[in-house]
């Protein structure tokens, strides 16, 4: 007797459709989509308090022409830090300058490629954001008091 054909490997046992392993490619695609959806919802739930704290800055950012709705908000550390990414691979120097102006302070800066750096900003005791900025330009701009 031959072993039944399986679409999922042993490491993919988390992929289920109606409580069972997928048996067709369509079911496999649905199982993968459901898994990704539940993972993203858990990520958003972990960010709930940070996002609520960030909401208070939306009107002030909008006055400066910045809308966070056009950016991806995620986390890589289980909700400790909100990672704000632009839709395309670009730097967010204007957002950086606005956040500094609104009372955020820079707590960390990492080299993030040839022309950009990843900056970690903090407001109060618990709101921590990470954004990408142009290398060097934002340091000079904030020291001179000029928005980037």
Backbone as CSV, one residue per row, in Angstrom:
resi,resn,N_x,N_y,N_z,CA_x,CA_y,CA_z,C_x,C_y,C_z
1,UNK,0.843,-1.181,0.000,0.000,0.000,0.000,0.889,1.245,0.000
2,UNK,0.571,2.207,-0.832,1.401,3.408,-0.931,0.929,4.472,0.056
3,UNK,1.864,5.338,0.398,1.521,6.442,1.292,0.725,7.492,0.528
4,UNK,-0.272,8.083,1.180,-1.081,9.094,0.502,-0.238,10.335,0.176
5,UNK,-0.565,10.966,-0.918,0.123,12.172,-1.351,-0.204,13.317,-0.397
6,UNK,0.832,14.067,0.026,0.642,15.212,0.927,1.201,16.469,0.278
7,UNK,0.449,17.545,0.356,0.910,18.833,-0.165,1.811,19.567,0.820
8,UNK,1.688,19.264,2.095,2.466,19.972,3.113,3.515,19.042,3.705
9,UNK,4.636,19.643,4.061,5.705,18.892,4.719,5.458,18.869,6.217
10,UNK,6.285,18.125,6.928,6.126,18.034,8.382,6.255,19.396,9.064
11,UNK,7.108,20.264,8.533,7.291,21.581,9.147,6.135,22.528,8.851
12,UNK,5.198,22.120,7.983,4.058,22.965,7.623,2.754,22.496,8.272
13,UNK,2.842,21.785,9.367,1.641,21.254,10.015,0.699,22.346,10.515
14,UNK,1.186,23.582,10.593,0.347,24.703,11.024,-0.663,25.106,9.947
15,UNK,-0.466,24.665,8.721,-1.382,25.005,7.628,-2.572,24.057,7.633
16,UNK,-3.738,24.610,7.925,-4.958,23.800,8.027,-6.103,24.474,7.278
17,UNK,-7.010,23.650,6.777,-8.269,24.101,6.174,-9.366,23.303,6.859
18,UNK,-10.247,23.991,7.542,-11.325,23.325,8.286,-10.778,22.253,9.233
19,UNK,-9.642,22.552,9.863,-9.064,21.650,10.857,-8.287,20.472,10.293
20,UNK,-8.077,20.416,8.998,-7.340,19.295,8.402,-6.293,19.823,7.434
21,UNK,-5.409,18.940,7.032,-4.389,19.320,6.058,-5.027,19.612,4.703
22,UNK,-4.514,20.599,3.974,-5.041,20.862,2.635,-4.720,19.706,1.689
23,UNK,-5.662,19.411,0.808,-5.464,18.304,-0.139,-5.413,18.776,-1.593
24,UNK,-5.753,20.039,-1.827,-5.673,20.587,-3.183,-4.821,21.861,-3.134
25,UNK,-4.386,22.307,-4.288,-3.594,23.533,-4.336,-4.409,24.737,-3.886
26,UNK,-5.689,24.747,-4.208,-6.550,25.843,-3.755,-6.618,25.870,-2.233
27,UNK,-6.825,24.713,-1.615,-6.874,24.648,-0.154,-5.536,25.059,0.468
28,UNK,-4.447,24.681,-0.169,-3.126,25.071,0.325,-2.966,26.592,0.276
29,UNK,-3.400,27.205,-0.825,-3.324,28.662,-0.946,-4.190,29.342,0.110
30,UNK,-5.378,28.819,0.357,-6.273,29.377,1.376,-5.660,29.207,2.762
31,UNK,-5.075,28.055,3.038,-4.454,27.797,4.343,-3.287,28.754,4.584
32,UNK,-2.471,28.988,3.559,-1.352,29.923,3.699,-1.858,31.342,3.941
33,UNK,-2.890,31.749,3.213,-3.459,33.092,3.382,-4.058,33.258,4.782
34,UNK,-4.766,32.245,5.256,-5.345,32.302,6.603,-4.257,32.396,7.676
35,UNK,-3.191,31.646,7.480,-2.086,31.672,8.446,-1.444,33.056,8.481
36,UNK,-1.161,33.635,7.314,-0.566,34.973,7.244,-1.502,36.016,7.842
37,UNK,-2.780,35.894,7.586,-3.773,36.823,8.121,-3.793,36.765,9.647
38,UNK,-3.815,35.588,10.208,-3.847,35.468,11.669,-2.535,35.947,12.296
39,UNK,-1.410,35.739,11.601,-0.125,36.226,12.101,-0.114,37.751,12.129
40,UNK,-0.614,38.377,11.060,-0.634,39.845,10.988,-1.589,40.430,12.025
41,UNK,-2.734,39.785,12.241,-3.656,40.269,13.275,-3.033,40.180,14.660
42,UNK,-2.285,39.139,14.921,-1.592,39.013,16.211,-0.533,40.110,16.367
43,UNK,0.134,40.440,15.280,1.129,41.510,15.305,0.464,42.850,15.614
44,UNK,-0.655,43.119,14.979,-1.381,44.369,15.218,-1.890,44.425,16.653
45,UNK,-2.366,43.305,17.149,-2.836,43.241,18.542,-1.689,43.555,19.505
46,UNK,-0.491,43.063,19.208,0.667,43.344,20.054,1.028,44.832,20.021
47,UNK,0.718,45.503,18.928,1.019,46.931,18.773,-0.100,47.846,19.260
48,UNK,-1.194,47.280,19.709,-2.403,48.061,20.039,-2.107,49.290,20.902
49,UNK,-1.402,49.138,22.005,-1.136,50.257,22.916,-0.226,51.298,22.263
50,UNK,0.775,50.848,21.519,1.701,51.780,20.858,0.974,52.576,19.772
51,UNK,0.122,51.913,19.015,-0.625,52.602,17.967,-1.596,53.618,18.564
52,UNK,-2.203,53.275,19.693,-3.111,54.216,20.368,-2.334,55.446,20.837
53,UNK,-1.115,55.253,21.334,-0.287,56.383,21.760,0.138,57.225,20.565
54,UNK,0.396,56.586,19.450,0.808,57.289,18.232,-0.345,58.091,17.618
55,UNK,-1.583,57.664,17.862,-2.761,58.376,17.343,-2.784,59.856,17.731
56,UNK,-2.293,60.179,18.924,-2.334,61.564,19.386,-1.485,62.505,18.521
57,UNK,-0.533,61.953,17.775,0.341,62.776,16.947,-0.164,62.953,15.519
58,UNK,-1.216,62.249,15.151,-1.716,62.311,13.774,-2.114,63.723,13.336
59,UNK,-2.858,64.501,14.150,-3.212,65.864,13.708,-1.977,66.750,13.493
60,UNK,-1.003,66.670,14.394,0.208,67.492,14.263,1.029,67.072,13.045
61,UNK,1.069,65.783,12.774,1.783,65.303,11.590,1.059,65.725,10.318
62,UNK,-0.278,65.674,10.349,-1.070,66.085,9.183,-0.852,67.563,8.874
63,UNK,-0.700,68.393,9.906,-0.407,69.810,9.698,0.915,70.000,8.960
64,UNK,1.827,69.055,9.129,3.142,69.114,8.472,3.141,68.359,7.139
65,UNK,1.961,67.920,6.714,1.838,67.238,5.428,2.247,65.773,5.459
66,UNK,2.231,65.157,6.623,2.638,63.760,6.764,1.438,62.917,7.156
67,UNK,1.186,61.856,6.396,0.105,60.929,6.715,0.705,59.550,6.952
68,UNK,0.526,59.036,8.146,1.044,57.699,8.452,0.221,56.607,7.779
69,UNK,-0.972,56.947,7.313,-1.824,55.951,6.657,-1.185,55.398,5.391
70,UNK,-0.243,56.141,4.808,0.419,55.709,3.582,1.671,54.892,3.864
71,UNK,1.893,54.558,5.108,3.075,53.803,5.493,2.662,52.474,6.116
72,UNK,3.590,51.543,6.115,3.339,50.244,6.729,3.772,50.308,8.182
73,UNK,2.888,49.929,9.078,3.187,49.897,10.506,3.285,48.440,10.931
74,UNK,4.445,48.061,11.428,4.645,46.672,11.820,5.590,46.631,13.016
75,UNK,5.953,45.443,13.439,6.906,45.272,14.531,7.774,44.060,14.241
76,UNK,9.001,44.121,14.719,9.901,42.982,14.590,10.299,42.436,15.952
77,UNK,9.802,43.068,17.007,10.184,42.661,18.362,8.969,42.452,19.268
78,UNK,7.937,41.861,18.720,6.727,41.470,19.458,6.009,42.646,20.119
79,UNK,6.012,43.801,19.449,5.233,44.934,19.927,5.979,45.946,20.767
80,UNK,7.265,45.785,20.977,8.024,46.760,21.766,8.300,48.025,20.963
81,UNK,8.470,47.875,19.655,8.804,48.989,18.772,7.875,48.981,17.564
82,UNK,7.402,50.165,17.176,6.611,50.302,15.953,7.580,50.640,14.828
83,UNK,7.608,49.797,13.818,8.453,50.028,12.641,7.583,50.731,11.609
84,UNK,7.983,51.940,11.205,7.237,52.707,10.216,8.036,52.686,8.922
85,UNK,7.450,52.088,7.884,8.119,51.987,6.598,7.296,52.680,5.532
86,UNK,7.981,53.365,4.628,7.286,53.988,3.507,6.868,52.900,2.530
87,UNK,5.904,53.220,1.689,5.397,52.246,0.725,6.491,51.802,-0.235
88,UNK,7.336,52.718,-0.661,8.450,52.369,-1.527,9.734,52.469,-0.720
89,UNK,10.789,51.947,-1.245,12.077,52.011,-0.551,12.616,53.438,-0.608
90,UNK,12.232,54.243,0.355,12.708,55.623,0.408,12.889,56.025,1.859
91,UNK,13.608,57.114,2.062,13.873,57.594,3.399,12.739,58.498,3.878
92,UNK,12.613,58.624,5.182,11.523,59.396,5.781,12.087,60.572,6.575
93,UNK,12.902,61.406,5.924,13.554,62.520,6.609,12.556,63.544,7.133
94,UNK,11.492,63.791,6.372,10.474,64.754,6.799,9.758,64.259,8.060
95,UNK,9.449,62.971,8.109,8.829,62.392,9.300,9.777,62.473,10.486
96,UNK,11.052,62.178,10.261,12.050,62.261,11.333,12.078,63.661,11.936
97,UNK,12.185,64.688,11.089,12.234,66.071,11.565,10.963,66.439,12.328
98,UNK,9.815,65.996,11.824,8.546,66.298,12.494,8.475,65.626,13.862
99,UNK,8.904,64.386,13.958,8.861,63.677,15.238,9.805,64.319,16.258
100,UNK,10.974,64.729,15.821,11.907,65.429,16.714,11.258,66.722,17.193
101,UNK,10.614,67.439,16.291,9.926,68.691,16.617,8.783,68.459,17.608
102,UNK,8.163,67.278,17.547,7.027,66.968,18.432,7.475,66.410,19.787
103,UNK,8.760,66.315,20.018,9.240,65.896,21.334,9.833,64.499,21.406
104,UNK,9.924,63.790,20.286,10.588,62.493,20.286,12.089,62.731,20.404
105,UNK,12.783,61.779,20.985,14.233,61.884,21.069,14.862,60.652,20.415
106,UNK,15.976,60.869,19.774,16.681,59.778,19.112,17.439,58.975,20.160
107,UNK,17.234,57.645,20.145,17.922,56.805,21.121,18.909,55.833,20.478
108,UNK,18.812,55.665,19.164,19.719,54.736,18.492,19.744,55.043,16.999
109,UNK,20.896,54.803,16.381,21.049,55.006,14.942,21.954,53.895,14.417
110,UNK,21.492,53.203,13.373,22.255,52.103,12.782,22.468,52.356,11.297
111,UNK,23.636,51.967,10.816,23.908,52.023,9.388,22.969,51.038,8.705
112,UNK,22.296,51.478,7.642,21.252,50.667,7.019,21.396,50.697,5.509
113,UNK,22.598,50.476,5.026,22.833,50.506,3.591,23.738,51.653,3.209
114,UNK,23.890,51.876,1.920,24.838,52.876,1.462,24.379,54.308,1.694
115,UNK,23.082,54.560,1.619,22.600,55.946,1.727,21.617,56.172,2.863
116,UNK,21.390,55.168,3.689,20.400,55.379,4.734,20.812,54.779,6.068
117,UNK,20.131,55.251,7.080,20.327,54.755,8.434,18.956,54.448,9.031
118,UNK,18.939,53.522,9.961,17.712,53.212,10.682,17.813,53.914,12.035
119,UNK,16.801,54.746,12.318,16.810,55.542,13.537,15.689,55.070,14.449
120,UNK,16.022,54.931,15.730,15.031,54.569,16.740,14.752,55.824,17.564
121,UNK,13.465,56.172,17.680,13.026,57.354,18.409,12.124,56.945,19.561
122,UNK,12.145,57.740,20.630,11.316,57.415,21.798,10.577,58.665,22.258
123,UNK,9.328,58.452,22.671,8.526,59.513,23.267,7.990,58.976,24.587
124,UNK,8.202,59.725,25.651,7.731,59.269,26.957,8.471,58.030,27.409
125,UNK,7.740,57.167,28.103,8.380,55.976,28.663,8.285,54.752,27.781
126,UNK,7.293,54.729,26.870,7.092,53.459,26.175,6.887,53.521,24.669
127,UNK,6.673,54.698,24.097,6.434,54.768,22.654,7.771,54.828,21.917
128,UNK,8.110,53.741,21.237,9.370,53.646,20.500,9.048,53.380,19.034
129,UNK,9.633,54.201,18.149,9.428,54.091,16.706,10.766,53.861,16.016
130,UNK,10.736,53.160,14.906,11.919,52.986,14.077,11.571,53.401,12.656
131,UNK,12.411,54.277,12.076,12.214,54.726,10.700,13.558,54.749,9.980
132,UNK,13.509,54.819,8.651,14.713,54.935,7.837,14.892,56.387,7.423
133,UNK,16.133,56.881,7.527,16.445,58.263,7.158,17.690,58.287,6.280
134,UNK,17.895,59.420,5.597,19.081,59.597,4.780,20.302,59.708,5.690
135,UNK,21.363,59.045,5.306,22.582,59.027,6.112,23.176,60.430,6.236
136,UNK,23.412,60.860,7.473,24.094,62.113,7.729,23.259,63.374,7.568
137,UNK,22.375,63.423,6.620,21.614,64.647,6.347,20.743,65.044,7.520
138,UNK,20.142,64.081,8.186,19.228,64.419,9.288,19.970,64.900,10.513
139,UNK,21.182,64.423,10.732,21.963,64.880,11.879,22.259,66.365,11.711
140,UNK,22.753,66.737,10.542,23.071,68.146,10.263,21.823,69.015,10.341
141,UNK,20.716,68.519,9.820,19.472,69.296,9.813,18.958,69.536,11.222
142,UNK,18.986,68.519,12.072,18.462,68.698,13.426,19.392,69.546,14.275
143,UNK,20.690,69.441,14.046,21.625,70.282,14.799,21.455,71.756,14.420
144,UNK,21.139,72.006,13.158,20.949,73.380,12.683,19.536,73.879,12.968
145,UNK,18.661,72.990,13.408,17.272,73.355,13.685,16.433,73.505,12.436
146,UNK,16.910,72.934,11.331,16.194,73.016,10.061,15.580,71.675,9.751
147,UNK,14.275,71.605,9.463,13.669,70.328,9.100,14.281,69.794,7.808
148,UNK,14.458,68.466,7.758,15.051,67.839,6.560,14.083,67.804,5.420
